[in-house]
Amino acid sequence: MKRLLLGIALLFAVGSFAQSVRYGVKAGINFSTLQGDDFDNASGRYGFAAGFFAQIPLSESLKFQPELLYSGQGIKPNSLPGSVYAERAELDYLQLPLLLSFNAGKVYFQVGPQVGLGIWNSFNNEEYKNYDISGLGGIGYQIMDGLSLEARYSMGFMDVVNGPAEGKNSYFAIMAAYRL
């Protein structure tokens, strides 16, 4: 009986928060690279990033913000002459960042983990793992109600290369977000 009452109370609490949930879209550009000794001389890759997000208020200044993003990452083709990884290392991901966003007026700060699912790589083989786990931190500025600009940095926690080399994804992104 206690579990049933707790479940009903939880549904009412979620229902009251659901009315203040806001959704939005974002798009931008990122500059990515693979961090590791075998990739020290590699050129970074510019990629496109875009997706959807939801903002769920936890308090007046704190929000939970899950996102679903496409992100083009990796290194520029042919930037490691003579290396086994010289061909191309373009890695495209479908990412799920789970962020906490702290608002301080028009400026906000975001931090949280991110899981990425590899949806395409330029090798089209098993040279790279098809998933990634990283940490994300960023800062944003609300230009006007609903429209904001963000800068964020992501650092990979795991090696995404299958084989003797070690490489971790990292990228810096600048994005525009529109909240409905």
Buried (B, 14 or more C-beta within 10 A) or exposed (E): EEEEEEEEEEEEEEEEEEEEEBEBEBBBBBBBBBBBEBBEEBEBBEBEBBBEBBBBBEEEEEBBBBBEBBBBBBBBBEBBEEBEBEEBBBBBBBBBBEBEBBBEEEEBBBBBEBBBEBEEBBBEEEBBBBEBBBBBBBEBEBEEEEEBBBBBBBBBEEBBBEEEBBBBBBBBBBBEBEBE
